[in-house]
């Protein structure tokens, strides 16, 4: 299931980058939403499967700074920030359709994605 999720997200990224009709802000944000999903799936799910198989219910204090615990929280915050940016894009598209391409320029979309990826990485 882990492999299917990673391959599905990679397929989304490849399909959006390959088709020029999909180079709109909504699909740009969707492809960037696939990146944290790949990170979450490849770090959290294998650790969870190992813990289930070994019947381990203990999180050691040495494991807290590792990516097993801190990375999934960062990935969740990135996903939430990207979902907020996607909601803002839909708001602009519905409420200001004539100004959508001006407001959601490629430069501004790139800035919003960089902001979502690096804002919570600093903290």
Backbone as JSON, one array per atom type, in Angstrom:
{
  "sequence": "XXXXXXXXXXXXXXXXXXXXXXXXXXXXXXXXXXXXXXXXXXXXXXXXXXXXXXXXXXXXXXXXXXXXXXXXXXXXXXXXXXXXXXXXXXXXXXXXXXXXXXXXXXXXXXXXXXXXXXXXXXX",
  "N": [[0.82, -1.18, 0.0], [1.99, 1.15, 0.71], [3.83, 1.53, -1.34], [2.09, 1.84, -3.51], [0.86, 4.26, -2.87], [3.04, 6.06, -2.93], [3.84, 5.75, -5.62], [1.48, 6.58, -6.88], [1.35, 9.3, -6.14], [3.71, 10.2, -7.33], [2.97, 9.77, -9.97], [0.94, 11.66, -10.23], [2.44, 14.03, -10.01], [4.12, 13.77, -12.27], [2.21, 13.68, -14.36], [1.01, 16.21, -14.19], [3.2, 17.87, -14.64], [3.87, 17.1, -17.22], [1.74, 17.7, -18.98], [0.77, 20.55, -20.64], [-1.65, 21.87, -20.42], [-2.36, 21.62, -17.84], [-0.95, 23.41, -16.35], [-1.81, 25.31, -14.34], [-2.66, 27.37, -11.48], [-4.14, 25.77, -9.61], [-3.52, 23.07, -10.22], [-0.77, 23.22, -10.0], [-0.47, 23.67, -7.23], [-1.6, 21.28, -6.39], [0.25, 19.38, -7.33], [2.4, 20.09, -5.75], [1.36, 19.46, -3.31], [1.49, 16.75, -3.37], [4.14, 16.15, -2.82], [4.7, 16.44, 0.08], [3.04, 14.34, 0.85], [4.31, 12.11, -0.19], [6.61, 12.19, 1.37], [5.49, 11.84, 3.96], [4.32, 9.3, 3.7], [6.54, 7.71, 3.13], [8.06, 7.9, 5.45], [6.55, 7.69, 7.87], [4.65, 5.56, 7.66], [6.16, 3.06, 7.17], [7.56, 2.93, 9.65], [5.41, 2.73, 11.4], [4.34, 0.26, 10.62], [6.43, -1.47, 11.32], [6.41, -1.07, 14.1], [3.87, -2.08, 14.71], [4.14, -4.76, 13.96], [6.13, -5.59, 15.71], [4.91, -5.26, 18.09], [5.42, -3.02, 19.62], [4.99, -0.34, 21.78], [6.27, 1.87, 22.61], [7.87, 4.98, 22.57], [11.02, 5.97, 22.25], [13.12, 8.32, 24.0], [15.39, 8.97, 22.65], [14.65, 8.69, 20.05], [13.06, 10.86, 19.44], [14.18, 13.32, 18.31], [14.72, 12.4, 15.8], [13.8, 11.8, 12.34], [11.59, 10.22, 12.44], [9.66, 11.13, 14.2], [9.62, 13.99, 14.23], [9.55, 14.77, 11.51], [7.06, 13.83, 10.36], [5.23, 15.59, 11.64], [6.06, 18.06, 10.66], [5.53, 17.6, 7.98], [2.76, 17.37, 8.07], [2.06, 19.98, 8.83], [2.99, 21.35, 6.59], [1.29, 20.27, 4.66], [-1.17, 21.24, 5.61], [-0.76, 23.99, 5.35], [-0.42, 24.16, 2.57], [-2.95, 23.29, 1.77], [-4.45, 25.42, 2.73], [-3.48, 27.46, 1.1], [-4.37, 26.47, -1.35], [-7.1, 26.7, -0.91], [-7.32, 29.46, -0.78], [-6.64, 30.07, -3.43], [-8.85, 28.97, -4.78], [-10.83, 30.59, -3.68], [-10.13, 33.09, -4.76], [-10.47, 32.48, -7.45], [-13.23, 32.04, -7.59], [-14.47, 34.32, -6.43], [-13.22, 36.53, -7.63], [-13.02, 36.23, -10.6], [-12.1, 37.49, -12.97], [-9.75, 38.68, -12.26], [-8.17, 36.64, -11.48], [-5.96, 35.43, -12.84], [-4.16, 37.51, -12.66], [-3.84, 38.01, -9.92], [-3.08, 35.48, -8.9], [-0.44, 34.94, -9.96], [2.29, 33.19, -11.61], [4.69, 33.71, -10.23], [3.8, 34.58, -7.7], [2.45, 32.27, -6.89], [4.57, 30.45, -6.72], [5.98, 31.7, -4.66], [4.15, 31.35, -2.53], [4.19, 28.57, -2.27], [6.9, 28.12, -1.6], [6.91, 29.52, 0.8], [5.17, 27.93, 2.31], [6.67, 25.56, 2.46], [9.02, 26.31, 3.78], [8.34, 27.84, 6.0], [7.46, 26.44, 8.31], [9.61, 24.79, 8.59], [11.63, 26.31, 9.63], [10.84, 26.78, 12.22]],
  "CA": [[0.0, 0.0, 0.0], [2.93, 2.27, 0.77], [4.38, 1.68, -2.68], [1.02, 2.36, -4.36], [0.68, 5.67, -2.53], [4.19, 6.8, -3.45], [3.77, 5.74, -7.09], [0.35, 7.41, -7.28], [1.74, 10.7, -6.0], [4.67, 10.48, -8.4], [2.22, 9.84, -11.22], [0.27, 12.97, -10.23], [3.45, 15.04, -10.3], [4.54, 13.61, -13.66], [1.11, 14.03, -15.26], [0.83, 17.66, -14.17], [4.34, 18.53, -15.28], [3.96, 16.74, -18.63], [0.65, 18.29, -19.77], [0.8, 22.02, -20.52], [-2.97, 22.35, -20.05], [-2.48, 21.52, -16.39], [-0.06, 24.37, -15.72], [-2.61, 26.34, -13.71], [-2.34, 27.38, -10.06], [-4.75, 24.67, -8.88], [-2.73, 21.86, -10.43], [0.55, 23.49, -9.44], [-0.56, 23.4, -5.8], [-1.87, 19.86, -6.22], [1.5, 18.64, -7.48], [3.22, 20.36, -4.58], [0.76, 18.74, -2.19], [1.92, 15.36, -3.47], [5.48, 16.0, -2.24], [4.64, 16.06, 1.5], [2.4, 13.04, 0.97], [5.37, 11.11, -0.42], [7.45, 12.21, 2.57], [4.76, 11.24, 5.07], [4.14, 7.88, 3.45], [7.8, 6.98, 3.16], [8.68, 7.91, 6.77], [5.68, 7.3, 8.97], [3.98, 4.26, 7.49], [7.04, 1.93, 7.48], [7.82, 2.89, 11.09], [4.18, 2.24, 12.02], [4.23, -1.17, 10.32], [7.42, -2.14, 12.17], [5.91, -1.03, 15.48], [2.72, -3.0, 14.82], [4.64, -6.13, 13.87], [6.93, -5.9, 16.9], [4.06, -4.98, 19.25], [6.09, -1.98, 20.39], [4.15, 0.83, 22.04], [7.14, 2.8, 23.31], [8.65, 5.91, 21.78], [12.18, 6.31, 23.06], [13.49, 9.74, 23.96], [16.44, 9.13, 21.64], [14.03, 8.73, 18.74], [12.27, 12.06, 19.24], [14.71, 14.27, 17.33], [14.85, 11.79, 14.48], [12.75, 12.1, 11.38], [10.42, 9.39, 12.68], [8.65, 11.87, 14.94], [9.54, 15.4, 13.87], [9.24, 14.96, 10.11], [5.62, 13.76, 10.05], [4.54, 16.79, 12.08], [6.37, 19.1, 9.68], [4.81, 17.28, 6.76], [1.35, 17.7, 8.29], [1.94, 21.43, 8.78], [3.14, 21.75, 5.19], [0.05, 19.92, 3.98], [-2.2, 22.18, 6.03], [-0.46, 25.29, 4.74], [-0.73, 24.05, 1.14], [-4.41, 23.25, 1.63], [-4.92, 26.79, 2.92], [-3.13, 28.19, -0.12], [-5.29, 26.0, -2.38], [-8.4, 27.29, -0.62], [-7.22, 30.86, -1.2], [-6.69, 30.07, -4.89], [-10.25, 28.74, -5.19], [-11.56, 31.79, -3.3], [-9.85, 34.12, -5.76], [-11.06, 32.04, -8.71], [-14.68, 32.16, -7.54], [-14.91, 35.67, -6.1], [-12.61, 37.5, -8.54], [-12.56, 35.42, -11.75], [-11.4, 38.27, -13.98], [-8.44, 39.05, -11.75], [-7.5, 35.43, -10.96], [-4.63, 35.24, -13.44], [-3.28, 38.59, -12.21], [-3.55, 37.81, -8.49], [-2.37, 34.21, -8.73], [0.61, 34.85, -10.97], [3.23, 32.1, -11.31], [5.66, 34.15, -9.23], [3.13, 34.56, -6.41], [2.2, 30.86, -6.54], [5.86, 29.9, -6.27], [6.26, 32.28, -3.34], [3.29, 30.7, -1.55], [4.69, 27.2, -2.06], [8.14, 28.24, -0.82], [6.52, 29.93, 2.14], [4.62, 26.78, 3.02], [7.7, 24.56, 2.7], [10.08, 26.78, 4.66], [7.85, 28.55, 7.18], [7.48, 25.56, 9.47], [10.93, 24.16, 8.72], [12.44, 27.19, 10.46], [10.43, 26.6, 13.61]],
  "C": [[0.87, 1.26, 0.0], [3.48, 2.57, -0.63], [3.33, 2.26, -3.64], [0.81, 3.85, -4.12], [1.82, 6.52, -3.09], [4.14, 6.87, -4.98], [2.61, 6.6, -7.59], [0.67, 8.89, -7.19], [2.78, 11.09, -7.03], [3.99, 10.6, -9.75], [1.47, 11.17, -11.33], [1.26, 14.06, -10.61], [3.89, 14.97, -11.76], [3.46, 14.02, -14.64], [0.92, 15.54, -15.33], [2.0, 18.36, -14.85], [4.43, 18.23, -16.77], [2.92, 17.44, -19.5], [0.63, 19.8, -19.56], [-0.56, 22.6, -20.18], [-3.17, 22.36, -18.53], [-1.54, 22.46, -15.65], [-0.85, 25.58, -15.22], [-2.3, 26.31, -12.22], [-2.91, 26.19, -9.28], [-3.93, 23.39, -9.02], [-1.29, 22.01, -9.94], [0.57, 23.2, -7.94], [-0.82, 21.92, -5.53], [-0.6, 19.02, -6.37], [2.43, 18.88, -6.3], [2.64, 19.75, -3.32], [1.16, 17.27, -2.21], [3.3, 15.13, -2.85], [5.45, 15.68, -0.75], [3.97, 14.71, 1.73], [3.42, 11.91, 0.75], [6.27, 11.03, 0.81], [6.78, 11.55, 3.76], [4.65, 9.74, 4.9], [5.44, 7.12, 3.58], [8.49, 7.02, 4.52], [7.8, 7.34, 7.86], [5.12, 5.9, 8.84], [4.93, 3.08, 7.71], [7.36, 1.8, 8.97], [6.6, 2.34, 11.83], [4.03, 0.74, 11.8], [5.22, -1.97, 11.17], [6.95, -2.18, 13.61], [4.73, -1.97, 15.69], [3.2, -4.44, 14.82], [5.42, -6.53, 15.12], [6.16, -5.68, 18.2], [4.7, -3.96, 20.18], [5.16, -0.78, 20.54], [4.96, 1.92, 22.74], [7.85, 3.68, 22.28], [9.81, 6.33, 22.65], [12.5, 7.79, 22.94], [14.61, 9.99, 22.95], [15.84, 9.24, 20.24], [13.25, 9.99, 18.46], [12.88, 13.04, 18.25], [14.82, 13.7, 15.92], [13.67, 12.15, 13.6], [11.5, 11.27, 11.62], [9.32, 10.16, 13.37], [8.52, 13.3, 14.43], [9.12, 15.61, 12.43], [7.75, 14.81, 9.8], [4.85, 14.99, 10.51], [4.81, 17.95, 11.13], [5.62, 18.86, 8.39], [3.33, 17.61, 6.9], [1.14, 19.21, 8.24], [2.09, 21.94, 7.35], [1.87, 21.45, 4.41], [-1.06, 20.91, 4.34], [-2.0, 23.55, 5.41], [-0.78, 25.25, 3.25], [-2.23, 23.97, 0.91], [-5.02, 24.63, 1.84], [-4.64, 27.64, 1.69], [-4.06, 27.76, -1.26], [-6.68, 26.58, -2.17], [-8.42, 28.77, -1.02], [-7.29, 30.98, -2.72], [-8.12, 29.88, -5.37], [-11.11, 29.95, -4.82], [-11.37, 32.89, -4.34], [-10.5, 33.75, -7.09], [-12.57, 32.23, -8.73], [-15.12, 33.61, -7.34], [-14.37, 36.74, -7.05], [-12.12, 36.79, -9.81], [-11.8, 36.21, -12.8], [-9.99, 38.65, -13.55], [-7.62, 37.83, -11.28], [-6.1, 35.27, -11.53], [-3.65, 36.33, -13.02], [-2.86, 38.36, -10.76], [-2.7, 36.57, -8.29], [-1.35, 34.03, -9.85], [1.56, 33.7, -10.63], [4.27, 32.46, -10.26], [5.04, 34.1, -7.83], [2.83, 33.14, -5.96], [3.48, 30.19, -6.05], [6.25, 30.42, -4.9], [5.43, 31.6, -2.26], [3.75, 29.28, -1.25], [5.98, 27.23, -1.25], [7.86, 28.64, 0.62], [5.99, 28.75, 2.94], [5.67, 25.73, 3.32], [8.73, 25.02, 3.73], [9.6, 27.46, 5.93], [7.94, 27.67, 8.42], [8.79, 24.8, 9.63], [11.84, 25.0, 9.6], [12.12, 26.98, 11.94], [10.57, 25.15, 13.95]]
}
